[in-house]
Amino acid sequence: MYGPDGFYLRPEGPAGHFRTSVHASPLFAGAVARLLARVAEELGTDEVALVDVGAGRGELLTGALAALPAAAADLLVRAYAVERAARPEGLDPRVEWGPDLPSGVRGLLFANEWLDNVPVDVAEVDDAGTPRYVEVAPDGTERLGPPVVGADAEWLARWWPLREPGERAEIGRPRDEAWARAVGCLDAGLAVAVDYAHVREARPPFGTLTGFRAGREVEPVPDGSCDITAHVALDACAAACGAGPVELVSQREALRRLGVAGGRPALDLARSDPAGYVRALAAAGEAAELTARGGLGDFTWLLQHVPGEGYCPA
């Protein structure tokens, strides 16, 4: 995925293959800008960091920086893009670009559709009731391998118990560790992960592993030709950090709190300001897409507060 000519290092970037909330509407980046302003207020500072983990081609940071004058005109932002791909030409010079997390920053860390691409092993229960690793050939052919043991077995027992033959799980331990490292870059502030997700009480019995290429769902063949993704056990990720208060909410609820709603503008506006009505109607349509049931609105937001000096979350 990240090797020479790997899927995520191709010039077209992820936007060439699937549509995220960032690509769907600038309202999403505007909401992130308002969240950043809220975190800065809770930190009691006018200088704050915005860390975008899995930054793609910088679309979220570009949009959030553009929206900041309306969200918090006097806020000084240190923007970090954490990404393995090369820095895009023409990116805002305020953005620091590189493959490594910053350290000791105070502010907002935002990971939009990142954890679902952190690689995980898949386990399946055999006919004897034993969870085994699923081994995959380069052409996508699968077979059952050795039994799951050690830390992986402990993770399954705690977070995704398997009982019946044929049941599958994606062992999320690498994601827990990746999220803990990401959150660890904050001295104080808020860390947010946005992904399709599930919790222990409602795990999918056969897993969620799949692939995407050019806007279509495809077989998850591990040859670098497609995006390989699986939903995230965000409750396990949250527990791995030992940070402050945690909340799991739908994207619908998270964006509503940040002022993004899909309500149709009043018809009176069409008479008094036709152009304004058209703009408001377009924005309402974009908001509706971001919050739609069965679509982008079904993403889960993990909000993980990182206590620190002066940070008083509302």
N, C-alpha and C positions, 0 to 999 in steps of 0.2 A: 504493500500500500504506500510506503514511503521510500522505497528504493528507487533506483534509476528508472525513470519513466513510469513510476508507480501512480496509482489512481489519483492520489491527493497532491501530487507534484505536477500534474499536467497543466498546461497553460490556461485551459478553460476554467480550472478550479471546480469546487463542488457545485457552484451555481450553474455549470453547464450540464448537470445531471439531475438535480432535484431542487425543489423550491422550499426554502426555509422561511420562517417568519420574517427574517431580515430582508429577504428578497421580495416578500409579498407586499410590504408597505413600509414607507418611512415612519409610520406611526409607531412601529415597534422600537426603532432606534430612539424616537422621541420619548417613549415611555422609559427606556433605559436611562436617558439623560435626566429625566425627572427623578428616577430612583437614585441616581448618582447625587443629585442635588439634595435629596432627602438624607442620604447617608452622610454627606458633608455637614448638613445641619446637625445631625445627631452626634457627629464627631466634634462639633463646635469649631470648624475650620473653614477657611475659604481656599484651601489648597488640598487637593485630593487626588488619589490614583484611580484610574479605570483600567483594569486588566482584562483583556479579552482572550480567553483560552480556547485554542482552536479557531484562530481568527479568519481562516479562509483567505480571502483577498482583501481584508480590511473593511468590508462593507459596514459592519456594525459600528466600528469605531468612527468611520467617516460620517455615518449618519448621526451618531450621538454627538460628536463634536459640532456638527452643523446645527443641531437642535439646542445646544447649550445656551446660546444667547437668549432664547425664549424661556428656558427652564431656570437658568441661574446665570445672569449676565456677568457677574463679578467673580465667578468661580474659576480658579486656576486649576487646570487638569493636567496630570501627567499620565499620558496614555501609553499602554503597553500592549503590543500584539504578540501573543505567544503562538508561533506557527512554524512548521518545518519547511513550508514552501518559501520561495524567494520573495523578497519585498516587491510589491507591485510598483511599477513606474507611476509617478505622479501622486503617490500617497502623501497625505498631509504630513509635512515635516515634523509636526508635534508628536507623531506616533513613533515610539521606539519599537523596532521590529527584531524578533529573534526567536530561536527555538527554546529558550530557557525562561522559566518563571523568574520574575524579579524577587527581591527579598526585602523584608522589613517595610512594606508599604502599608499605607492606611487609606482605606477607601472601599471600592466596589470591585469584586472579582466576578466576572460573568462568563459562564461556559454554556454557549448555546449549541445544542446537538454535538457535543464533544464526547461525553462519556459513552454514548452508544457506539462509538468507533474505537474505543479502547479494547483491544483484543481480549477475548475470554475463551476458555475451554468449554466445550459442551459435554454434558454427561447424559447417559441414557441407561435406564434400568433393563438388565437382561432378563431372560426367562426365569432365572433362578432368584430374581429379586435383588441383584447386586448392581449398584450404579457403576458404570464403566465410562471411561473417556471415549468420545467419538473421534476416530482418526479420519482425516480427510486427505485424499490424493489431490494433486494439482488440477485434475479435471473435475473435481467435485465428488468423486466416488467416495462413499463412506463405509466404514466398518467399525465394529466395537473393539476397543483396545483394552488395556489393563484396568483393573478396578481403581476407583477414585480413593485415594488415601491421604493421610496427613492433613495439612491445613485446608486443602480443598474439601476433603470429607467433612471436616469440622464446619466449614462455611455452609455446605449443603445442609447439614443437620440443623444448623441454627436458622438459616435464612430461606432455604428452598428444599424441604424434605421431599424425597422421592420414594414412592411406595409400590406403584403398580408397574409391571413390565411394559416397556414402550414409553413411559413417561420420560420427559427430557427437562433439563435445566441448563441455563447458562451460568457458569460459576463466576460470580461477580467479584471475587476477591481482588483481581488486578484493578478493577474500577474503584473499589474502596480505597486501595492504596494510592491510586492516581489522584482521587479527589482529596484525600488527606494531604498529599504533597501540595496540591494546588491551594487549598485553604491555608496551609502553613505559610504561604508567602505573605499573608496579611498579619500585621501587628494588631490591627483593629479594623472593624468594618463589617461588611456583609459579603458573603459568598453565595452566588446563585448558580445553580445548574438547571438547565431546561432540556427536557428530553421526554420522549414517550417512555412511560415507566409503569411499574407495578409494585405492589407491596406484598408482604408475606402472606396476608390473609387472602390474596387473590392472584397468586402466580398462575400464568398460563400453563396448562399441563404438558404441552408439547414444545414449549419454548417459543421464541420469536425470531430466530435467526433468518435473515433474508438478504437479498442483494438489490441494488438499484443501478441502472445505467440509462442515461439519456431520458430520464423521466419515467422509466418503466421498471416495475419490479421484475427481477430475474433471479435465477438460481445463484446462491452465494458461492461462486467458484473462486477459490483463493489463488488467482493468478494475476491479480492487479488490474483486471479488466473492468471491475465494477466496485461500487461501494459495498462493503459488508457491514451490516449493522444488526443490532439486537437491542430490544428494550432494556431499560436499566432498573435494577433493584435499588431505587433511590433511598429507601429506608435503611438498607445496609450501608450505603455510602455515608449517610448522615451519621450513623452510629460509629463509623470508623474514625471520626475526627476528634471527638471529645471536646468540641468547641462549645459555644454558648447555645442559646435557644434555637430550636429548629422548627420549621413549618413546611408542610407539603401542601400546595394548593394547585388547582388547575390554572392553566394559562388564562382561561376566561376570567377567573376571580382575580388573578394577579394583575392583569391589564385593566380590569375594572377599577381596582384600587389606584391605578396610575392614570386614570382619566380616559381610557380607551373604551368606548362603548359603540355598539352598532346601531343605535337608534336613528330613525329617519328624521331629518330636520323638519321643523315646522313649515307647513305649506305657506304660511304668511310670509316667510322669507322669500319664497318664489316670486311674490308680487312686489315686495319692497326692494329686493336685491337679487335679481335673477342669476347673475354670475356667482354671487356668494352662495346661493342655493345649490347651484351645480357643484361648486367646490365642496360644500358640506355633504351633499349627497354622495359624491365620490369617496370622501373620507369615511362616511358611514358604511359604504360598501367594503372598503378596505378593513375597517374595524370589524365588520361582520365576519370577514374571512379569517382574521386573526383569532377570533373567539368562537368560531363555529364548532358545534358539536359534530363529532365524527370526522373532524379535520384538525386544523392547527390549534383550536381551542382545547383539544384533549391532551396537549402536552401538560406535563407536570413541572412545576417550579419547586425546587428545593431551595429554601432560604435558610442559610446557616449563618447566624451571627457570631462574630469573633470578638469576644470582650477585650477591651483594652482601655488605656487611659483616656478618659474624656468621652468614651462612646456610650451613649444612652439611647438605645433603640426605642422608638415609640411603641 
